Amino acid sequence: MPKISRMLCCVLVLSGLTLAGCNSTQSTFNVDKSVAINPVFNLKPVESENEIFRLDSKIKSQLTEFFKNGTPQLMQTQALMQFLIDNGESSLAYQSNANLTATQAYYNLNANCLSLSILAYSLAEHLGFKGQFQRVHIPEYWDQSQGYSLLTGHVNLVVSETNRNVDNSHILYTRPNSIVIDFDPNSRRQAFSTSKISKKRILSMFYSNKGAMAIVDGDYDTAYSYFRAAVTADPDHSGAWGNLGIVYRLAGFHQQAEQAYQQALALNPDNNNVLGNLAILYKLTDREHEGDSILARLDEKRRNNPYYLIVKGNEAINDNQYEQALSYFRKAKKLDSKLHDSYFGMAKVYYLRDDLERAKLYLNKAYQLSEFEHDRHRYQGKLQWLQAVAKN
């Protein structure tokens, strides 16, 4: 199964597309931009940088009215940002329409965290503050969508004061006040390390997310258009090159896919998602040994990652290997007993084995541990359905 990289909250991975995940290390590698050119695809229009970050006149008027009594202060702005956090709780649902521009996200807070962070950046900038995007170094985590594994990354935003309207000639040193805007409650609770990323990297992530969902929808022309825009916006973004390699591989351009993967790895040799997709390509092109060797190394690196074990469990279910699936889910639960996904996985296995009582037991546990409303509604609906089935 290919993995796409994405930034959900922000990051998509075909069997591994990458969604909004990125590597912030600067590379001295000279990118070959010609790898992004393939005239067979029909280029589709994509949003410009201005369209993605722009606030419309109505939003600007509302901000002016909100702060009509004086210059915006950071604490006031924090209240505005808290409104976004409180009303954007379902951002991690990651649906195809969740990749929104700043203006779209303002009117529809059911956006992913990348879009909400873009909105927060544009609001802060309009109010005279400085915004700094950060990559949050969360463990590798995958979501499933229509046969694809989507590797999810996360970003947040630091908003700082900029000493506006202050004569700095007599100030030797000041430390500007700042607040961190993070739309994922799990990230806010845990002290994950962070690293600064540029606005162009965020732009590349936005395009990567749009391209990833186009792949899921089977629209390779649109996917190519967004991935090409992603590597154009930030040629040093390893995840974007990896995703471009996926659409090349799916469209049958194996040599160009390998060039894109190798370029992604030159930019970030530790990009496990790209390594996994390169292994798939090797196995498709009669290089089984090379592909299996990469997969064995990745499996060794990931075996203590509960999210990876959950992905393996779901893959085992798809292959009707129910005992193997249970083994993966149990190992994931042992590593982290509070992940609702492992209990849901076990519930699926027991349901497929017609053991409805244990299916209900584990589904109820998944419901109890879930935090987001979309997960709770999903589990609650399945519990109600199982209870109805059990009565008949």
C-alpha positions, 0 to 999 in steps of 0.5 A: 500500500503506498503512503502519502505525506500530508499535513493534517492538522496539518501533513499525506503518504501513499501507502505513504503520502505525506501530509504536511509533514516536513523536514526542516534541515537545510540541505546543500543538495542542488535540486534538479527541477526538471524532474518535476516536468512531465508534459503528459499530465494536463496542468490544472490551476492551483491557488496562488500564495496570495489567495491562500493567505489573503483575508477578504475585506469582510474579515478585515472589517470585522477585525477593525470593529473587534479592536476599535478601541485601540491598538490590538494587544497580544492578550486580546489576540490570544482570545481571538485565537482561542476562539479558533481553537475552541471552534476548530476541534474537529480539524483532525477529521481530515476530509477532502474539503479540509484544505482551506485558504485563510478566508475559507477557514475563517468562515468554515472552522472545520478545517485541518490544522494546517489551514487553521494555522494559515488563518491564524498567521494571516490574522496575526499579520493583519493585526501587526504581530509576527507569526512563525510557523513551527513543525511539531515533531510528533511520532509517525502516524497514519490515517487510512482513506480509500486504500491509501495510508496517509502519513500525518504531520503537524504544525503550529504557530508562534505569535509574537509582539513586535514593539510596535509604535515604540522608540527602540533607540534607548532599548538595549534588549527586550524579549517580545511576548509570544503565544503558541497557537496549536490546534491539536489538543494532543500536541498541546498536552505533550511537550513535543520538540519543534523547529522553525519552518518557513512560509514557503514550506507551509505553502508547499505543504498546502499544495502537497495536501491538496495533491494528496487528496486528489490522488485519493480521488484518482485525479492524477492530473490535479495531483500532479499539478499540486505536487509540481506547485509544491516543489516549485514553492519550496524545492527543498521540501523532501515530502513534496518530491516524495509525493510527486514520485507517487503520482509518477509511479501510479501513472506508470512513469517508473523512471521519473518516480525513482528520480523524484524519490532519490531527490527526496532522499538526497534532501532528507535521507531519514525520510522513512515514508519515501524509503517505503515508497521506493521499496514498493517501486523496487518490487514493482520493477523486478528488484525484490531483494532491494525492496525487501531489504528497505522494508525490513530496515523500516520495520525494525525502526518502526516496531516500537511505534504503536501507530505503525503497528495499528497500520500493520493491523489494518493491513492484516485485516484487509488480507483476512489475516485476523490472528496477525491483526490481533497481534499487531493491535495488542502490541500497539495497546501494550505500547500505549494503552490510551490509543483508541485506534488499537481498541477499534482495530480489535473490535473490527477483528472480533466483529469479523469473527462474529464475536459481537460481545467482544466487538462491543467491549472493545468498541466501547473502550475506543469510544471512551478513549476518543477525544474528537467529536467525529470519532465519538460520533463514529464509535457511538453509531457503530455501538448502536448498530451492534446493539441492534444486531445483537437483539435480532 
